[in-house]
């Protein structure tokens, strides 16, 4: 599977194009509600499944933050898109930072969601990756991963959907992406990002706290941080109205 042929959920619309990047053991489905809101706002929406995840689970990799950033550029190339407003959630926010640093001319604006520029304890993240590597990739493995995405459990049918999405990931991708995410450290380079940047964090996110957002805000020139109350690691799904009230005017300024 070529990078340019990765699965991509798309919604038609005018310029600007908005590219949304999912997190670890997630898929484009996590951004479907955002894409549905973009077209009425006048923007084209795209959300790829990263190599090793979702409908792109068969891609052979590599499964690193840097390779994923280059995969996003290939998605844009395949569609003739020069520049994009980029949204990244969780691990997708780490990928988005690498995209901003590796392909700065292709970035119009940047929305970072429930993410950070460095793991507080990389050793813990690497230990989790090794635990995943040494265990069967099954329902038992994905259950705590999905549970960590939410402050309060979603309805049972949604929980089953999100577990199925996680379980569809290639085991090797789940391991190698976790390793790369744990090792990623962009904090010292964030000053190179020179596009309008909005950061949205959930107040009760246990994985990426508001302090992670503040650290990025303090290093990206002109960046703004918003913290959503009563939200965990997926504010676009947990608090969709509050999230999109912030995100849409930023991504589509004329909306």
Beta strands, then each sheet from edge to edge (+ up, - down):
strand 1: 8-11
strand 2: 17-21
strand 3: 44-48
strand 4: 84-89
strand 5: 107-113
strand 6: 196-202
strand 7: 224-228
sheet 1: 1+ 3- 2- 4- 5- 6- 7-
end
